[in-house]
Amino acid sequence: MRIYNTLTHDTDPLPPAPGPIRMYFCGPTVYRRVHIGNARPFVISAWLRRWLRETGYDVTLVENITDVNDKIYEAAPGHSAELAARAAAWYIEDTDRLGLGRPDFEPRATETVGQQIALIEELFGRGLAYEAEGDVYFRVGKFPEYGRLSGQRPDQVQEQEPNARKEDPRDFALWKGHKPGEDTWWDSPWGRGRPGWHIECSAMAEMFLGPVFEIHGGGLDLIFPHHENELAQSRGAGREFAKIWMHNGMLEMGGADMHKSLGNDVSLHAALNAWGPETLLLFFMGAHWHSSIDFSDSALESARAQAGRFREAFGGPGVAAPEGEWEQLVAVLDDDFNTAEALALLHKWRSAGYLDLLRRALAVFGLESLTLQREAPPDVVALAERRQAARVAKDFAQSDRLRAEIDEAGWEVRDTAGAFRLVPRE
């Protein structure tokens, strides 16, 4: 299997099965309900783990929760810990509804501060860190590889965190001294404070996966400064760190990247309520993970219709697939995990009636529910029978009213020769 690597600008091979394959994906900063864009790396990482396990790999997936951060302090002055705990619970609740399971490890930044302090001390020992009145910074100028991941030249890097006490405007925070109003802090060799955002992920990744691992993932918006700084810290401390850097494309709404700061975001919670998990998963599946994807009603309506067609396929008999047909799915997913081509193949199998293959493939993407036939509840069946009688009596106004009631109940009635069929709506 090959995956596009931001670091090398090439599709790089994974080691042969069983690996192991160790993956770290950056999770959210929890200060409100996550938006639908936050779900994309969660979904991609879960799918990739499922596929790798399907093909014989030993996989470990770590996905962190950032629960101490400037944004949390700003959102709830004096109550940041309470907000972070509540928002983390929302995140878990909402992503659980996708039906893809949890990462193997889901560390929180506040639970791993000791490891972060130890890593900063190592950087001091290598001359890559310095203290400035309670803050600690990484010396970008002492790390010649800086900018390799993002493509920025070290002499052109813009200042990330303005502070007159820094030796170099490009330097970034490893530790931030305690400030008035911040209710969450830890003791350290440099006084009370908290870790910087970037050191959190470097420490958590190493804690659960070791000093070198196969895949580091997250959104394209994290390449700089977050992932660039992670790479500098960890390699500066003598670790090889991640081999493949996997950055998914952003969700867009009307051509603009979906981001909470722009005010054009839709919460995952609201999207799940409106569309359901199957529609959202098929929506994500329809674009290559590295590409941007437009979040629109028309795209979601299309995904909902696809879910209905898959579900309907399992209401009829299947036929045996030709030998080797499964290898077509292996080919498209092993080639940079191309879910869009995989989805097209699944529709081909649906049309051909290869239900055994289709059932196995849908399970890889957490869409097992589409293979299960649901029976309509008795009250809906009664409505459909009354509608059928109205049609026989040519009382089409009554027939239309009953169809609307059936639709409101979440079912679609489809007329057949002298009878009807009830199909659950997405």
N, C-alpha and C positions, 0 to 999 in steps of 0.2 A: 504494500500500500504506500502511496505517495501523498504528501500534504504540502500545500504551498507554504513556504517559510518566508516571513517578512525579512528575516535577518539575511538570508542568502539570495532573495528574489528569485527563487527557483522552487520547483516541487521536489522535496527531499524524501527519500525512502524511510519508512519505519523499519526497525529490525524485524526479522522473520518471527512468526508466532512460535512460542507463546510470549515472546518479549522478555521482560515485562514492559508494559507501557504505563508510564507514570505521567499524569496530567494535572496541571494546576490552572484553573480558570478564575479570573478576578470576579468576585461577586460584588454586590451593591454596597454603597454607603447608605446606612439605614436612618433616614430622618423623616420619611413619609412613605406612603405606599409606592412601590416601584412602578415605573411605567412599562408599557408593553415592549419598548426597546430593550429594557433590562432582561426581558425573558429570552431574547435571542441567543446570547451566549450560554444561558442555562440550558436551553433546548438543544443547541448544537453539541455541547459537551455531553449531555445525557445520551443523545443519539449516537455520537461517536463511540462512547463507552459501550453501548448496546451492540453496535456493529462489530467492534473489535472483539468483544466477547463471543459474538456469534461466529466469528471466523477463527476462534481458538486462542485469542490473546488473554494474558493475565493483565488486567487493567485496574489501576487505582486512580480515582478522580477526587481531587481536593478542590473545593470552592469556598473561598473565605467570605466572611461578613465583616465589613468595616464598621465598627460600632463606637469609634472615637475619632472625631474629625472636626475641622472648623465648621463645616456645614451643620453638623449636629448641634454644636455650641450656639451657632447663630439662630437655629430654628427653635431652640428651647433654652434660653439663658437660665442657668441655675438648675435646670432639670434635664440636662442632656442624657444622663444615664437612663432615666425613666423613658424618655422618648426613644432612645436607641433600642431598648428592650422591647417596647411596644411595636416599633416599626420592624424589628427583626422578626417578631411573631407574625406580623402581617405578611412579610416577604415569604416566610415558610408556608403560611396558610395559602397564599395565592399560588405559589409555584407547585405546591402539593396538588392543586386542582388540575394541573397539566397531566398528571398521571404518569410521570416519567421516573418517579422515585427520587431519593435524595442522593447527593454526592456521598462517596465513601467516608470522607471527612469534611466537616464544615466548621473550621475553626473561626473564632472571633478574635479580633485584634486585641481586645481587652484581656483575653485569656492567655496571651502569649507575649506579654510585655517583657518578661525576663529574658526570653530568647532574643528579643529585639535589642535590649540593652547589651547583651553579650556580643551580638554582631557589631554594634557600634563600637564597643571597646576593641574589637579586633581591627576595625578600620583605623582607630587611633594608633594602634601598634604598627600599622603599615604606613603611617603618615598621611592617610587619606581623609582624616577627620580632624576638626578643630573646634574649640569652644569659643563662643562669643557671648559673654554675659548671660549664661544660662541656656542659650541655644547651642546646638551642635550642627555643623555643616559639613557636607562632603566637598572635597577639593576637586572640582571638575578638571582643572588644569593639570592635575597629577595623574589623570587617567586618560592616556592617549587614544583609547578606543571610543571615547565618548562621542555619540552621534552616529555610530555605525548602524544601529537599529532603525533610527528615524530618518537617516540620511542628512541630518544637520551637521554642518561643519562646526567644530568646537569654537572657532573664533566668531561664529555668527549666532551662537545660542543666545536667545534673549533672556533677560532676568526673569526667573520664575517667582521668586519671593523677595520683593524689595526690602533691603535692610542695610543701613549704612555701616553696620558692624561687620559685614561680610568681607573677607579678603578679596573675593572676586564676585562680581554681580551674577555670574553663572552658577555659583554654588547653591546647592539645595539643602533643605533641612533634613537632618537625621533625627533630631530631638528638639522639641519646642518647650522652652521654659514656661512655667505656670504663669498665667495672666489673671488679673482680677475678673471675677465672674465665672471662671471656668471651674465647674464643680467636679470634674474628673481629673485626677492626676496621680502620679506615682513618684516615689523617691528614686533617685538615680545618682551616679557619681557626679553629675553636673547640677544637682539640685532637683527640686520638684518640677514635674512637667509631664510630657506625654510624647510618644513617638511621632515622627513624621509619617505621612501616608505611605511613602514608598518603602521604607524599611519594614513596615508591617508585613507586606507580601513577600519580601525577600526572606524574612525569618520564618514565616508560616510555611512557605513552599519547602524550605530546607528541613524544617521540623518534621514534616509528614512524608516527604519524598526523597530526602537526602540531598547531597551537594550537586548532583547532576540528575536531570530527568528529561523525558523525551519531548513533552509538549507543554507550552505555556499559551493560554488563550485569553481572549477578551475582545472588546470592541476596538474598532479602528481609532476611536478617539483616545484610547489609552496608550498608543504608541509613544507619544511625547506629551508630557514629560514622564508619565508614570512608569511605563515599561523601560524606557531608556534609563531611568534612574535605578530601577530594580537591577537591570543588567550591570550597570556600573558598580553598584554596591556589592553585589554578589561576586562578580568577577574580580573586583578590587580586593575582596577578602579571600581570594584564591579558589573560589568555586567555579566550576564550568557552568553551572546553572542550566537553564533550558537550552535544548538543542534546536527545537522547532518553535517558532513564534507564530501563532495562528490567530489572525485578527479578522473578526467577522465584520461585514459591511453594516452600515447604519440603517435604521428604519427612517423613512422620510414621510412627511405629510405635506402634500402639495409641493414637493421638490425641496423642502427644507429638512435638514436632519432633525430627528425627534430628540429633543433635549429639554429637560425641565426648565432650564434657564430661559428658553425661548417662549415658554408658555404654550407650546403646541403638542404637549404630551397627553396621552391617554393612559390611565392606570391599567395595569394588568388585571386588577380586580374588576374594573368596569368592562374591559374587553371580554373577560371570561363570562361575565353576567350577560353581556349582549350577544355573544357569538358561540360560546361553549368551547371546550378544549379541542375537540376534533377539528373544528373549523380553523382555529388558530394554528394548530400543528400543520395542517395541510397548507395554510397560508405561508408559514415559514418554509415548508418543504419545497415550495414552488420556485424558490430562487437559490442560486448557488450561495453558499455560506459567505464567500468573500465579496459578494456583490451587495449593493444597496437594494432596499426593497421598499416599495411605496405602500404605506398603510392607508387604504381607502375602502370605502363601502363597496365599490365594484370588485376590488380584489378579494374582499372577504365574502361577498356574495358568490363569487366564483368558487372559492374554497368550500363554502357551505354546500353548493350544488355538487361538487365532487364528492364530499362526504356522503351525500344522499345516494349518489350512483354506486359508490363502493358498498354501502349498506344494502342497497337493493339487490346487488349481485348475489349476496348470500341468501337471498330468498328463493333461489332456483338451484338446479343441479349443476354440478361442476363436471369438468372433463379432465382427463389425465394430461399433464403437460409433457411435451417432448423432452427427452433426456438432454440434459445440459442447459435447459432454459434458465435455471437458477444462476448459472455462470454469467449470464448477461447482467444480472444485478451486481454480482461480485465485480465485474469489470468497471461499471460506472461508479460504484462507491469506492473502490480501491484507487480510482483515478481522481484524487483530490476531493473525495467525498461529495460527489455531484448529486445532490438530492433532487435537483430539478429533472435531470435525466432519469433518475430512479422513479420519480413520480410518473413520468410519461410511460415508463416500462410497466408500472403497476396498472395503469389504465389499459394498456395493451393486454395484460393478463386478465383484467376484468372483462374486457370485451370478448376474449377468447374462452372465458369460463375456467381459467386455471386457478380454481379457488384454493387449492391446497398451497400453492406457491404464494398466492395473494395473501392468505391468512398469515403465513410465516413472515412475509415481508412487512405487512402492516404492523406486526408485533414489534419489529425492530424500531419503528417510529412511534411506539406508544399508542397505536390506533387499533388495539385489539377490540375495542368496543364496537367498531364498525362491522366486525365479523359475527356479532351476536344478534340473533333475531329476538326482537322484543314483541310480546303480545300486547295488543291494546287492552286497556282496562274495560271492565264490563259496561260502564256508563258510556264510553266512547263507542263501543260496539253497538249499544242500543241506539245511539244517535245515528250511526251509519245504517242500521236496519230501518229506522224510521225514514231516513233520507231515501233509501232504496224503494220503500213503499211509495213515497211521494213521487219518485221518478216514474214508477209504474203507472201511478194515477195521473201522470202528466201535470202534477202540481209543482211547477218548476220554481215558483217563488219560495215555497216551503223547502224545496230541495236545496236552494241556494242558502237559505237561512241556516239550515242544519249543517251544510258544508262549512259555513263560517264558524259555527260553534265547535265543530270538530277541529278546525284549524286553530282556534283559540286554545283548545285543549292540548295542542302540540302534536297533532296527527294530520296526515294528509290522506284523503280518501281518493282512491283511484278506481274508476269504473272498468269492469271487465264484462265479458259476454254474460248478461243476465245476473251479474253478481258485483262484488266490490272487493277491494283490498285496502287495508289500512297500513300506512307506512309512517314511522315516526319522523317528525320534522327535526332538522338540525336546530 
